[in-house]
Amino acid sequence: MDKKLKQYAELVVRQGVNLAKGEMLTIASPIIAADLVEEITEAAYKAGARKVMVLWRHDKLSRLGYLYQDEATLTEVPDWVVASRDYIIDNKSAYVNIISDDPDIMNGIDAELITKVGRASSKALTRFRESTSTNTTRWCLVAYPQEAWAKQIFPDLEPQAALEKLWDHVQRTMRLDTPDPIAAWKEHENNLKKRSDILNNAKIVKFHYKNSIGTDFSIGMPKGYIFTGAVELSSTGVPFTANMPTEEVFSTPDRMTAEGTLVSALPLVHGGKIVDKFSLTFKNGRIVDYKAEVGQDVLKGIIETDEGAHYLGEIALVGYNSPIQNLKTLFYKTLFDENASCHFAIGRGFPACYTNGLNMTKDELLEKGINNSLEHVDFMVGTADLSITATTEDGKEMVIFKDGDWTF
């Protein structure tokens, strides 16, 4: 495991944030992932980092806060929290966020209160959120297996066996099971770029989705859209990989064009709460109806965050034959589950996915159809029988997905 942790850390530093000599790195992590943080810190210093800063968090302390603090205190974001994120931006630090949540930690906590706390944090950290969404700050999101998470995924196994199996799955999705993980990622990048190039050159004006569980949906693309995958470019042109693992090719749709119904293919976990068996109905781009058999209150909280949360900000294509889907495992983590299924995101769009979007104001982007919101929540719609057909500028139809997978 020590060797794999070192490889993992090396991958995060070199492939994830692509750290250069003299740069600063900030790591946000739960304390349970301390051994991975130590390895990332060492890998960063060996890569020439001038400083590594760590922002720790603790699930149980967060729960205690919800249990004993009043709402006014919980939704207050201290100045030092905002200052710590401003420090990251002002010092041009790269940023690694490690997730490793106990899925049961928020059991019994009011979903509406969790939503309010999340909104307050998003609002207070608007500058940092915009810095990552515009790729001004290079960032990378990765996961660290822990026993509670492993038991949620593999409830029939003993805790240690479940944890070992989860580590095995994470290593495989991160391509750490290959002789040269960095080289494997470079090959993966190239494959996703080829698909992105085909979509960008096709001059698509609309996608139509249909499957047997009830999805019948169309959405338009703004003229000047950019599909990308795996590697993104920072605002200064430095390549980095924001999500690891990743199997998606993604862009930002025209926020005013969504029509029809999308039905969830996998559960959504948000703020420690599960939303499952849900559907969203759109008219003129806006969500006009939504239903969930599980977590209706959580879904309501997401959509009612602000006006922008009634629209879509991301369209992402993932073949059903992806390495994560082939593990036949529900991870209960969007980082993994979104890379096993085609998905969309409620809320904020990506300025980097629109031509010259990084140089535009929010209002200019809105005029072009690029959505803005405090939220950005991915939800999965891809199934084994999903079909996606594109209509191009010249009126031709182009089959993008057949039987759940890429046609090219």
C-alpha positions as CSV (number, residue, x, y, z in Angstrom):
1,M,0.0,0.0,0.0
2,D,2.8,2.4,0.8
3,K,4.1,2.1,-2.8
4,K,0.6,2.7,-4.2
5,L,0.1,5.7,-2.0
6,K,3.3,7.2,-3.3
7,Q,2.2,6.5,-6.9
8,Y,-1.2,8.1,-6.1
9,A,0.5,11.2,-4.7
10,E,2.8,11.5,-7.6
11,L,-0.1,11.2,-10.0
12,V,-2.0,14.0,-8.2
13,V,1.0,16.3,-8.2
14,R,2.2,15.7,-11.7
15,Q,-1.0,14.9,-13.6
16,G,-3.7,16.4,-11.4
17,V,-2.5,20.0,-10.6
18,N,0.7,19.7,-12.7
19,L,2.7,21.5,-10.1
20,A,5.7,23.5,-11.3
21,K,8.9,24.4,-9.4
22,G,8.4,27.5,-7.2
23,E,4.6,27.1,-7.0
24,M,2.6,26.7,-3.8
25,L,0.2,23.8,-3.2
26,T,-2.8,23.8,-0.8
27,I,-4.4,20.5,0.2
28,A,-7.9,20.4,1.7
29,S,-8.4,17.0,3.4
30,P,-10.3,15.1,6.1
31,I,-7.9,14.0,8.9
32,I,-8.5,10.3,8.0
33,A,-6.5,10.8,4.8
34,A,-3.4,12.1,6.6
35,D,-1.1,9.4,5.1
36,L,-2.1,10.4,1.6
37,V,-1.7,14.1,2.5
38,E,1.8,13.3,3.8
39,E,2.7,11.6,0.5
40,I,1.3,14.4,-1.6
41,T,3.2,16.9,0.4
42,E,6.5,15.1,-0.1
43,A,5.8,14.7,-3.8
44,A,5.0,18.4,-4.1
45,Y,8.3,19.4,-2.4
46,K,10.2,17.0,-4.6
47,A,8.6,18.7,-7.6
48,G,9.9,22.0,-6.3
49,A,7.0,23.5,-4.4
50,R,8.0,26.5,-2.4
51,K,5.3,25.8,0.2
52,V,2.5,23.3,1.0
53,M,-0.4,24.3,3.2
54,V,-3.0,21.9,4.5
55,L,-6.7,22.7,5.5
56,W,-8.0,20.0,7.7
57,R,-11.6,18.9,8.3
58,H,-13.3,16.3,10.5
59,D,-16.7,14.7,9.8
60,K,-17.5,14.0,13.4
61,L,-16.7,17.6,14.4
62,S,-19.0,18.8,11.6
63,R,-21.8,16.6,12.9
64,L,-21.3,17.9,16.4
65,G,-21.6,21.5,15.1
66,Y,-25.0,20.6,13.5
67,L,-26.2,19.0,16.7
68,Y,-25.2,21.8,19.1
69,Q,-24.9,25.1,17.2
70,D,-27.9,27.2,16.3
71,E,-28.7,28.1,12.7
72,A,-27.3,31.6,12.8
73,T,-24.0,30.3,14.0
74,L,-23.9,27.4,11.6
75,T,-24.5,29.6,8.6
76,E,-21.9,32.2,9.6
77,V,-18.7,31.8,7.6
78,P,-15.8,33.1,9.7
79,D,-13.5,35.7,8.1
80,W,-10.5,33.5,8.5
81,V,-12.2,30.8,6.3
82,V,-12.7,33.3,3.5
83,A,-9.2,34.7,4.0
84,S,-7.7,31.2,3.7
85,R,-9.2,30.8,0.3
86,D,-8.3,34.3,-0.7
87,Y,-4.7,33.4,0.3
88,I,-4.8,30.5,-2.2
89,I,-5.9,32.8,-5.0
90,D,-3.5,35.7,-4.2
91,N,-0.5,33.3,-3.9
92,K,-1.5,31.5,-7.2
93,S,-1.5,28.2,-5.2
94,A,-2.6,25.0,-6.9
95,Y,-5.4,23.3,-4.9
96,V,-6.0,19.6,-4.1
97,N,-9.3,18.5,-2.5
98,I,-9.5,15.0,-1.0
99,I,-12.9,13.6,-0.3
100,S,-13.5,10.7,2.1
101,D,-16.9,11.1,3.7
102,D,-18.7,8.8,6.2
103,P,-22.0,8.3,4.4
104,D,-23.9,8.0,7.7
105,I,-22.4,11.0,9.4
106,M,-25.4,13.3,8.7
107,N,-28.1,10.8,9.6
108,G,-30.8,12.6,11.6
109,I,-29.6,16.1,10.6
110,D,-32.3,18.2,8.9
111,A,-31.7,18.3,5.1
112,E,-32.9,21.9,4.9
113,L,-30.4,23.0,7.5
114,I,-27.6,21.3,5.6
115,T,-28.7,23.1,2.4
116,K,-28.7,26.5,4.2
117,V,-25.2,25.9,5.5
118,G,-24.0,24.9,2.0
119,R,-25.6,28.0,0.5
120,A,-23.9,30.3,3.1
121,S,-20.6,28.7,2.4
122,S,-21.0,29.0,-1.4
123,K,-21.9,32.7,-1.1
124,A,-19.1,33.6,1.3
125,L,-16.5,31.8,-0.9
126,T,-17.8,33.2,-4.2
127,R,-14.4,34.5,-5.1
128,F,-12.7,31.1,-4.6
129,R,-15.5,29.3,-6.4
130,E,-15.2,31.6,-9.4
131,S,-11.4,31.2,-9.3
132,T,-11.8,27.4,-9.7
133,S,-14.7,27.5,-12.2
134,T,-12.7,29.9,-14.5
135,N,-9.5,27.8,-14.1
136,T,-7.7,30.7,-12.6
137,T,-6.8,28.3,-9.8
138,R,-5.6,24.9,-10.9
139,W,-7.4,22.2,-8.9
140,C,-7.8,18.5,-8.5
141,L,-10.4,16.5,-6.7
142,V,-9.5,12.9,-5.6
143,A,-10.9,10.4,-3.1
144,Y,-9.5,8.4,-0.2
145,P,-11.1,5.1,0.8
146,Q,-12.3,4.8,4.4
147,E,-14.0,1.9,6.2
148,A,-17.5,3.6,6.6
149,W,-17.6,4.4,2.9
150,A,-16.4,0.9,2.0
151,K,-19.1,-0.7,4.1
152,Q,-21.8,1.3,2.3
153,I,-20.6,0.0,-1.0
154,F,-19.9,-3.6,0.1
155,P,-22.3,-4.3,3.0
156,D,-21.8,-8.0,2.8
157,L,-18.1,-7.9,3.4
158,E,-16.2,-7.6,6.7
159,P,-15.0,-4.1,7.3
160,Q,-11.3,-4.8,6.4
161,A,-12.2,-6.8,3.4
162,A,-14.6,-4.0,2.2
163,L,-11.9,-1.4,2.6
164,E,-9.3,-3.5,0.7
165,K,-11.8,-4.0,-2.1
166,L,-12.6,-0.3,-2.3
167,W,-8.8,0.5,-2.4
168,D,-8.5,-1.9,-5.3
169,H,-11.4,-0.3,-7.1
170,V,-10.0,3.2,-6.6
171,Q,-6.5,2.1,-7.8
172,R,-8.0,0.6,-10.9
173,T,-10.1,3.7,-11.7
174,M,-7.0,5.9,-11.2
175,R,-5.0,3.6,-13.5
176,L,-2.6,2.8,-10.7
177,D,-2.8,-0.9,-11.7
178,T,-0.8,-0.1,-14.9
179,P,3.0,-0.3,-15.2
180,D,3.2,3.4,-15.8
181,P,0.2,5.4,-14.5
182,I,1.4,8.7,-15.9
183,A,1.7,7.2,-19.4
184,A,-1.7,5.5,-19.0
185,W,-3.2,8.8,-18.2
186,K,-1.6,10.5,-21.2
187,E,-3.1,7.8,-23.5
188,H,-6.5,8.3,-21.9
189,E,-6.2,12.1,-22.4
190,N,-5.5,11.5,-26.1
191,N,-8.6,9.3,-26.5
192,L,-10.9,11.8,-24.9
193,K,-9.4,14.6,-26.9
194,K,-10.2,12.8,-30.2
195,R,-13.8,12.5,-29.2
196,S,-13.9,16.2,-28.0
197,D,-12.4,17.2,-31.4
198,I,-15.1,15.3,-33.3
199,L,-17.8,17.0,-31.3
200,N,-16.2,20.5,-31.6
201,N,-15.8,20.1,-35.4
202,A,-19.4,18.9,-35.9
203,K,-20.9,22.3,-35.1
204,I,-23.8,20.7,-33.2
205,V,-26.9,22.8,-32.4
206,K,-28.9,20.3,-30.5
207,F,-28.8,16.9,-28.7
208,H,-31.7,14.6,-28.2
209,Y,-31.6,11.9,-25.4
210,K,-34.0,8.9,-25.1
211,N,-34.0,5.7,-23.1
212,S,-36.5,3.1,-21.7
213,I,-36.6,4.5,-18.1
214,G,-38.4,7.7,-19.2
215,T,-35.8,10.1,-20.5
216,D,-37.0,12.0,-23.5
217,F,-35.1,15.2,-23.7
218,S,-33.4,17.7,-26.0
219,I,-31.0,20.6,-25.3
220,G,-29.2,23.1,-27.5
221,M,-25.6,24.2,-27.7
222,P,-24.4,27.8,-27.9
223,K,-22.5,28.7,-31.0
224,G,-18.9,28.7,-29.8
225,Y,-19.2,25.7,-27.4
226,I,-16.1,23.8,-26.5
227,F,-16.1,20.1,-25.5
228,T,-13.1,18.9,-23.5
229,G,-12.1,15.9,-21.4
230,A,-9.6,14.9,-18.8
231,V,-7.1,17.7,-19.3
232,E,-8.2,21.3,-19.0
233,L,-6.2,24.5,-19.4
234,S,-5.7,27.0,-16.7
235,S,-6.4,30.7,-17.5
236,T,-2.6,31.0,-18.1
237,G,-2.6,27.9,-20.4
238,V,-1.2,25.3,-18.0
239,P,-2.8,21.8,-18.5
240,F,-4.3,20.1,-15.4
241,T,-6.8,17.4,-14.6
242,A,-9.6,18.6,-12.3
243,N,-11.3,15.3,-11.5
244,M,-9.5,12.1,-10.9
245,P,-10.8,9.7,-12.0
246,T,-12.5,11.0,-15.1
247,E,-14.1,9.4,-18.2
248,E,-16.2,12.2,-19.4
249,V,-16.2,14.5,-22.4
250,F,-18.1,17.7,-21.3
251,S,-19.2,21.1,-22.2
252,T,-21.7,23.8,-21.3
253,P,-25.1,23.9,-23.0
254,D,-27.4,26.8,-23.9
255,R,-29.2,27.3,-20.6
256,M,-32.5,28.4,-22.3
257,T,-33.0,25.4,-24.6
258,A,-33.7,22.3,-22.4
259,E,-37.0,20.6,-23.2
260,G,-38.5,17.4,-21.9
261,T,-37.8,15.0,-19.1
262,L,-34.6,13.6,-17.6
263,V,-34.8,10.5,-15.4
264,S,-32.0,9.6,-13.0
265,A,-30.1,6.5,-13.7
266,L,-28.1,6.5,-10.4
267,P,-28.6,8.0,-6.9
268,L,-27.3,11.4,-6.2
269,V,-25.5,12.1,-2.9
270,H,-25.6,15.8,-1.8
271,G,-24.6,17.1,1.6
272,G,-24.4,13.6,3.0
273,K,-28.0,12.9,1.9
274,I,-29.2,10.6,-0.9
275,V,-31.6,11.6,-3.7
276,D,-32.8,8.6,-5.7
277,K,-35.4,7.7,-8.4
278,F,-36.0,11.2,-9.4
279,S,-37.0,13.1,-12.6
280,L,-36.7,16.7,-13.8
281,T,-39.0,18.2,-16.4
282,F,-37.9,21.3,-18.4
283,K,-39.6,23.9,-20.5
284,N,-37.7,26.8,-22.2
285,G,-34.6,25.6,-20.4
286,R,-36.1,25.9,-16.9
287,I,-37.0,23.1,-14.5
288,V,-40.8,23.3,-14.2
289,D,-41.3,20.1,-12.3
290,Y,-39.3,17.6,-10.2
291,K,-40.1,14.5,-8.3
292,A,-37.9,12.1,-6.2
293,E,-39.0,8.9,-4.4
294,V,-36.1,9.4,-2.0
295,G,-34.7,12.8,-0.9
296,Q,-37.4,15.1,-2.4
297,D,-36.5,17.8,0.3
298,V,-32.8,17.6,-0.7
299,L,-33.7,18.0,-4.4
300,K,-35.9,20.9,-3.6
301,G,-33.2,22.6,-1.7
302,I,-30.8,22.2,-4.6
303,I,-33.2,23.6,-7.2
304,E,-34.4,26.5,-5.1
305,T,-31.0,27.7,-4.2
306,D,-31.3,30.5,-6.7
307,E,-32.8,31.2,-10.2
308,G,-29.7,29.7,-11.9
309,A,-30.3,26.4,-10.1
310,H,-33.4,26.0,-12.2
311,Y,-31.2,25.6,-15.3
312,L,-28.4,23.3,-16.6
313,G,-24.8,24.3,-16.6
314,E,-23.0,21.1,-17.8
315,I,-23.6,18.4,-20.4
316,A,-21.2,15.3,-20.1
317,L,-20.9,12.2,-22.2
318,V,-19.6,9.0,-20.7
319,G,-19.7,5.7,-22.5
320,Y,-21.6,2.9,-20.7
321,N,-18.6,0.7,-21.3
322,S,-16.3,2.9,-19.2
323,P,-13.8,1.4,-16.8
324,I,-15.9,2.6,-13.8
325,Q,-19.2,1.3,-15.1
326,N,-17.5,-2.0,-15.8
327,L,-16.8,-2.4,-12.1
328,K,-20.6,-2.7,-11.6
329,T,-20.2,-0.8,-8.4
330,L,-22.3,2.1,-7.1
331,F,-19.7,4.3,-5.3
332,Y,-22.2,6.8,-3.7
333,K,-19.7,9.5,-4.7
334,T,-20.4,11.8,-7.6
335,L,-16.7,11.9,-8.5
336,F,-17.0,8.2,-9.4
337,D,-20.6,7.6,-10.3
338,E,-20.7,10.6,-12.8
339,N,-17.9,8.8,-14.6
340,A,-19.9,5.7,-15.0
341,S,-22.8,7.4,-16.7
342,C,-23.8,10.3,-19.0
343,H,-24.8,13.2,-16.8
344,F,-25.8,16.8,-16.6
345,A,-25.3,19.4,-13.9
346,I,-27.9,21.7,-12.3
347,G,-26.5,25.2,-11.9
348,R,-23.3,26.9,-12.8
349,G,-21.7,26.5,-16.3
350,F,-18.1,26.5,-17.3
351,P,-16.8,29.7,-18.9
352,A,-13.8,27.7,-20.2
353,C,-16.2,25.6,-22.3
354,Y,-17.2,28.6,-24.4
355,T,-14.9,30.4,-26.9
356,N,-13.3,33.3,-25.2
357,G,-15.5,32.7,-22.1
358,L,-12.7,33.2,-19.6
359,N,-12.5,36.8,-20.8
360,M,-16.2,37.5,-20.4
361,T,-18.3,38.9,-17.5
362,K,-21.1,36.9,-15.9
363,D,-23.7,39.0,-17.8
364,E,-21.9,38.5,-21.1
365,L,-21.8,34.8,-20.5
366,L,-25.5,34.7,-19.6
367,E,-26.3,36.5,-22.8
368,K,-24.5,33.7,-24.7
369,G,-26.5,31.0,-22.7
370,I,-23.8,30.1,-20.2
371,N,-25.6,29.6,-16.8
372,N,-24.6,31.0,-13.5
373,S,-25.5,29.8,-10.0
374,L,-24.2,29.1,-6.5
375,E,-24.9,25.4,-7.3
376,H,-23.2,22.9,-9.5
377,V,-24.7,19.5,-8.9
378,D,-24.1,16.6,-11.2
379,F,-26.8,13.9,-11.7
380,M,-26.6,10.8,-13.8
381,V,-28.9,9.8,-16.7
382,G,-26.9,7.3,-18.8
383,T,-28.3,3.8,-19.2
384,A,-27.4,0.7,-21.2
385,D,-30.0,1.6,-23.8
386,L,-29.5,5.4,-24.0
387,S,-29.5,6.9,-27.5
388,I,-28.1,10.4,-28.2
389,T,-28.6,12.0,-31.6
390,A,-27.1,15.4,-32.5
391,T,-28.4,17.8,-35.1
392,T,-25.7,19.9,-36.8
393,E,-25.8,23.4,-38.2
394,D,-26.5,22.1,-41.7
395,G,-29.5,20.1,-40.5
396,K,-27.9,16.7,-40.6
397,E,-28.4,14.1,-37.8
398,M,-25.4,12.5,-36.2
399,V,-25.7,9.5,-33.9
400,I,-23.5,10.1,-30.9
401,F,-24.6,7.2,-28.6
402,K,-26.3,4.0,-29.5
403,D,-27.1,1.3,-26.8
404,G,-25.5,3.5,-24.2
405,D,-22.1,3.9,-25.8
406,W,-20.1,6.0,-28.2
407,T,-20.5,5.4,-31.9
408,F,-17.0,6.7,-32.5
